[in-house]
Amino acid sequence: MKRHVLVTGGAGFIGSHVAEAYLAAGYDVTVLDDLSTGRRENLPAGVRLVHADVGSPEAHALVARGGFDVVNHHAAQVDVRRSVADPVADARVNVLGLVNLVEGARAGGVRRLIFASSAAVYGEDAVPPIGERAAKLPASPYGAAKLAAEHYLAMFARLYAIETVVLRYSNVYGPRQDPRGEAGVVAIFGQRVLAGRPVVVYGDGEQTRDLIHVTDVAAANVAASRDALPARGDPEAFSYNIGTGIETSVNQLARLVAEAAGRPGEVDHAQDRAGEIRRSALQVDKACVELAWVPGVSLPDGLRSTMHWLAAQKLLRAG
């Protein structure tokens, strides 16, 4: 029998790739998305779309009555700068939206809930490569909301025996990332390079990021959906870093994006932005061993695929 999965935010950048990966693995896939940032054209053929906000009664009812084996929660407010400007709105989506879903999952007998968290829970003081047990000191409201959501999940797992898995992403990039709205440095740089404009680097450009291709992230979600989880009392037991463990500076990235696009790269520097961490790279050994997952897309290959997609979108808009 097919297993049934609900992917919230499944019309978005990461969520649509996750939905595709579930389809390829033989799941029956439903997507919940309010289409505020997601796009219908991102949805793969063969999924059912429910158009609703993650914090709504409709979303709660869907989870409670949908007969899902797995709920995969990607619907989120993802912009760090927006969270700094409006932390209340960020928490409304990223904390209360999660609680609404988990209450629905509890009522509906959902076996497992997978949560897309972030390296932002670790904050500025963690030294790369960062392991799952590093101190959690978020530097932004976005990171604080993600960490609060993780605590809610650990509590629900203890109280109601729902299997919860937390996947803490590093910086995800790849096709379908919106250079106009999301906090995706690769998409933003790529769009500017393809338009013949200089990329804007905030600060000195030596801040680092762990860049992982979106198809590797999607594969991690499918891996986290397999098999029953053994009973463990430790709330960190089923939290996994999903990244590459490799630090790439923003200056290096600007050069690599220009090379992948086959264009000359120019750089303008601007003032540092509040709420952004200096260095980031995640230790991923635990996910590799326990989920039997390994990131497989190299940064040069991933950047080339992303630039090809961005160039195709530019042609479509021009046509």
C-alpha positions as CSV (number, residue, x, y, z in Angstrom):
1,M,0.0,0.0,0.0
2,K,1.1,3.5,-0.7
3,R,2.1,5.7,2.2
4,H,0.5,9.1,2.3
5,V,2.5,12.3,3.0
6,L,1.4,15.9,3.5
7,V,4.1,18.4,2.5
8,T,3.3,21.9,3.9
9,G,4.9,24.7,1.8
10,G,5.1,22.2,-1.0
11,A,4.7,24.8,-3.7
12,G,7.8,26.6,-2.5
13,F,11.4,26.3,-3.4
14,I,12.5,23.5,-1.1
15,G,9.0,22.0,-0.5
16,S,8.4,21.4,-4.2
17,H,11.6,19.4,-4.5
18,V,10.6,17.4,-1.4
19,A,7.2,16.7,-3.0
20,E,9.0,15.5,-6.1
21,A,11.3,13.2,-4.2
22,Y,8.3,11.7,-2.3
23,L,6.5,11.0,-5.6
24,A,9.6,9.4,-7.0
25,A,9.8,7.2,-3.9
26,G,6.2,6.0,-4.4
27,Y,4.3,8.1,-1.9
28,D,0.9,9.5,-2.4
29,V,1.5,13.3,-2.0
30,T,-0.7,16.1,-0.8
31,V,0.6,19.7,-0.7
32,L,-0.7,22.4,1.7
33,D,0.3,25.9,0.6
34,D,-1.2,29.4,0.8
35,L,0.7,30.4,-2.3
36,S,2.0,33.6,-0.7
37,T,5.5,32.7,-1.8
38,G,5.0,29.3,-3.4
39,R,4.0,28.9,-7.0
40,R,1.5,26.5,-8.7
41,E,4.0,25.9,-11.5
42,N,6.5,24.5,-9.0
43,L,4.1,21.6,-8.2
44,P,5.0,18.3,-9.8
45,A,2.2,16.5,-11.7
46,G,0.4,13.9,-9.6
47,V,0.2,15.9,-6.3
48,R,-3.0,17.2,-4.7
49,L,-2.9,20.9,-3.7
50,V,-4.9,22.3,-0.8
51,H,-4.8,26.1,-0.8
52,A,-4.8,27.2,2.9
53,D,-2.7,29.0,5.5
54,V,-0.7,26.7,7.8
55,G,-2.2,28.4,10.9
56,S,-5.8,28.1,9.7
57,P,-8.6,25.8,10.9
58,E,-8.6,24.4,7.3
59,A,-5.0,23.2,7.8
60,H,-5.8,21.7,11.2
61,A,-8.8,19.8,9.7
62,L,-6.8,18.6,6.7
63,V,-4.1,17.0,9.0
64,A,-6.7,15.6,11.4
65,R,-8.8,14.0,8.7
66,G,-6.4,13.4,5.8
67,G,-5.2,9.9,6.8
68,F,-1.5,10.9,6.5
69,D,1.3,8.6,7.6
70,V,3.8,11.5,7.5
71,V,3.5,15.2,7.8
72,N,6.5,17.1,6.3
73,H,6.5,20.7,7.5
74,H,8.2,23.2,5.2
75,A,5.7,26.1,5.3
76,A,7.6,29.0,6.9
77,Q,8.6,32.6,6.9
78,V,12.2,32.2,5.8
79,D,13.7,35.7,5.6
80,V,16.0,36.5,8.5
81,R,15.8,40.3,7.7
82,R,12.0,40.2,7.8
83,S,12.1,38.4,11.1
84,V,14.2,41.2,12.5
85,A,11.8,43.8,11.2
86,D,8.7,42.0,12.4
87,P,9.3,39.2,14.9
88,V,5.6,38.9,15.8
89,A,4.7,38.0,12.2
90,D,7.6,35.5,12.0
91,A,6.5,33.8,15.2
92,R,2.9,33.6,14.1
93,V,3.9,31.5,11.1
94,N,7.0,29.7,12.4
95,V,5.7,28.8,15.9
96,L,1.9,29.0,15.9
97,G,1.6,27.5,12.5
98,L,3.6,24.5,13.7
99,V,1.6,24.1,16.8
100,N,-1.6,24.2,14.7
101,L,-0.3,21.4,12.5
102,V,0.9,19.2,15.4
103,E,-2.5,19.5,17.1
104,G,-4.1,18.3,13.9
105,A,-1.5,15.5,13.6
106,R,-2.3,14.3,17.1
107,A,-6.0,14.3,16.4
108,G,-5.5,12.4,13.1
109,G,-3.1,9.7,14.4
110,V,-0.2,10.9,12.2
111,R,2.7,8.6,12.9
112,R,5.6,10.9,12.1
113,L,6.2,14.7,11.7
114,I,9.3,15.9,9.9
115,F,10.2,19.5,10.6
116,A,12.5,21.8,8.4
117,S,14.6,23.6,10.9
118,S,17.7,25.7,10.3
119,A,21.4,26.2,11.2
120,A,20.1,29.5,12.5
121,V,19.3,27.8,15.9
122,Y,23.0,27.6,16.7
123,G,23.9,31.3,16.5
124,E,27.1,33.2,16.3
125,D,29.2,31.5,19.0
126,A,29.2,27.9,17.5
127,V,32.5,27.0,15.9
128,P,32.2,25.1,12.5
129,P,31.8,22.4,11.8
130,I,28.8,22.6,14.2
131,G,27.5,19.3,15.7
132,E,23.9,18.8,16.7
133,R,24.7,19.2,20.4
134,A,26.3,22.6,20.0
135,A,24.9,25.4,22.1
136,K,21.7,26.9,20.8
137,L,22.0,30.7,20.8
138,P,20.0,32.1,17.9
139,A,21.1,35.5,16.5
140,S,17.8,36.4,15.0
141,P,14.0,36.1,15.7
142,Y,13.9,33.6,12.8
143,G,16.4,31.3,14.5
144,A,14.6,31.8,17.9
145,A,11.3,30.7,16.3
146,K,12.8,27.6,14.7
147,L,14.3,26.6,18.1
148,A,11.0,27.2,19.9
149,A,9.3,25.0,17.3
150,E,11.9,22.3,18.0
151,H,11.1,22.5,21.7
152,Y,7.4,22.2,21.0
153,L,8.1,19.1,18.9
154,A,10.1,17.5,21.6
155,M,7.3,18.1,24.1
156,F,4.6,16.7,21.8
157,A,6.8,13.6,21.2
158,R,7.0,13.0,24.9
159,L,3.4,13.7,25.7
160,Y,1.7,12.0,22.7
161,A,4.2,9.5,21.2
162,I,4.3,11.2,17.9
163,E,7.6,10.5,16.1
164,T,9.3,13.8,15.3
165,V,12.3,14.3,13.2
166,V,14.1,17.7,13.0
167,L,16.3,18.5,10.0
168,R,18.5,21.5,10.5
169,Y,19.4,22.9,7.1
170,S,22.5,24.9,6.2
171,N,22.1,27.3,3.2
172,V,20.0,25.6,0.6
173,Y,20.3,26.6,-3.1
174,G,19.2,25.4,-6.5
175,P,16.5,25.7,-9.2
176,R,13.2,27.4,-8.2
177,Q,14.7,29.6,-5.5
178,D,13.2,33.0,-5.9
179,P,15.9,35.7,-6.2
180,R,13.4,38.4,-5.5
181,G,11.9,37.2,-2.2
182,E,13.7,34.5,-0.4
183,A,17.0,34.8,1.5
184,G,18.9,32.8,-1.1
185,V,22.3,34.3,-1.8
186,V,23.0,32.0,-4.8
187,A,19.8,33.0,-6.6
188,I,20.3,36.7,-5.8
189,F,23.9,36.6,-7.0
190,G,23.0,34.6,-10.1
191,Q,20.2,36.9,-11.2
192,R,22.5,39.9,-10.9
193,V,25.4,38.3,-12.8
194,L,23.1,37.1,-15.6
195,A,21.7,40.7,-15.8
196,G,25.2,42.1,-16.1
197,R,25.0,43.9,-12.7
198,P,27.4,43.7,-9.8
199,V,26.6,41.4,-6.9
200,V,26.2,43.1,-3.5
201,V,28.4,41.7,-0.7
202,Y,27.5,42.8,2.8
203,G,30.5,43.5,5.0
204,D,33.9,42.2,4.0
205,G,32.6,39.1,2.3
206,E,34.7,36.7,4.4
207,Q,31.6,35.4,6.3
208,T,31.1,31.8,5.4
209,R,28.1,29.6,4.5
210,D,27.6,25.8,4.1
211,L,25.9,25.5,0.7
212,I,23.8,22.4,0.0
213,H,21.9,21.7,-3.2
214,V,18.1,21.4,-2.8
215,T,18.0,17.8,-4.3
216,D,20.3,16.6,-1.6
217,V,17.9,18.2,1.0
218,A,14.9,16.5,-0.6
219,A,16.7,13.1,-0.5
220,A,17.3,13.7,3.3
221,N,13.6,14.2,3.8
222,V,12.7,10.9,2.2
223,A,15.4,9.2,4.1
224,A,14.0,10.6,7.4
225,S,10.6,9.2,6.5
226,R,11.6,5.5,6.4
227,D,11.2,2.9,9.1
228,A,9.9,3.2,12.6
229,L,12.1,5.2,15.0
230,P,13.5,3.4,18.0
231,A,12.4,4.7,21.4
232,R,14.9,7.2,22.8
233,G,14.4,9.6,25.7
234,D,16.9,12.2,24.4
235,P,15.1,15.1,22.6
236,E,18.2,15.6,20.4
237,A,18.2,12.0,19.3
238,F,16.2,12.6,16.1
239,S,17.7,16.0,15.2
240,Y,20.0,16.0,12.2
241,N,22.2,18.5,10.5
242,I,21.7,18.6,6.7
243,G,24.6,20.3,5.0
244,T,28.0,19.5,3.5
245,G,30.4,20.5,6.3
246,I,32.2,22.8,3.9
247,E,32.6,26.5,4.5
248,T,32.5,28.8,1.5
249,S,33.1,32.5,1.9
250,V,30.7,34.9,0.3
251,N,33.6,36.3,-1.8
252,Q,34.4,32.8,-3.0
253,L,30.8,32.3,-3.9
254,A,30.6,35.5,-5.9
255,R,33.5,34.2,-8.0
256,L,32.1,30.7,-8.4
257,V,28.6,32.0,-9.5
258,A,30.3,34.2,-12.1
259,E,32.2,31.2,-13.4
260,A,29.1,29.0,-13.5
261,A,27.3,31.7,-15.4
262,G,30.2,32.2,-17.8
263,R,30.1,36.0,-17.1
264,P,32.5,38.5,-15.6
265,G,31.7,39.1,-12.0
266,E,31.7,42.5,-10.3
267,V,31.3,43.1,-6.6
268,D,29.9,46.0,-4.7
269,H,30.3,46.1,-0.9
270,A,27.7,47.3,1.6
271,Q,27.3,47.6,5.3
272,D,26.8,44.4,7.4
273,R,23.2,43.3,8.1
274,A,21.9,42.7,11.6
275,G,21.0,39.2,12.7
276,E,23.4,37.3,10.3
277,I,26.1,35.0,11.7
278,R,29.8,35.2,10.7
279,R,30.7,31.5,10.1
280,S,28.5,28.5,9.4
281,A,29.2,24.9,8.4
282,L,27.4,21.8,9.8
283,Q,28.8,18.5,10.9
284,V,26.7,15.9,9.1
285,D,28.1,12.6,10.2
286,K,25.0,11.7,12.2
287,A,22.7,12.0,9.3
288,C,25.1,10.1,7.1
289,V,25.2,7.2,9.5
290,E,21.6,7.1,10.9
291,L,19.7,8.1,7.8
292,A,22.0,6.5,5.3
293,W,22.1,9.8,3.5
294,V,25.1,11.5,1.9
295,P,25.1,14.9,0.1
296,G,26.0,14.1,-3.5
297,V,26.0,17.4,-5.5
298,S,29.2,19.3,-5.6
299,L,29.1,23.1,-5.4
300,P,30.4,23.7,-9.0
301,D,27.9,21.2,-10.4
302,G,25.0,22.6,-8.3
303,L,25.8,26.2,-9.3
304,R,25.9,25.3,-13.0
305,S,22.4,23.6,-12.7
306,T,21.1,26.7,-10.9
307,M,22.5,29.2,-13.4
308,H,21.0,27.1,-16.3
309,W,17.6,27.3,-14.6
310,L,17.9,31.1,-13.9
311,A,19.0,31.7,-17.5
312,A,15.9,29.8,-18.7
313,Q,13.6,31.8,-16.5
314,K,15.2,35.0,-17.8
315,L,14.5,33.9,-21.4
316,L,10.9,33.0,-20.5
317,R,10.3,36.4,-18.9
318,A,11.8,38.1,-22.0
319,G,9.6,36.1,-24.3
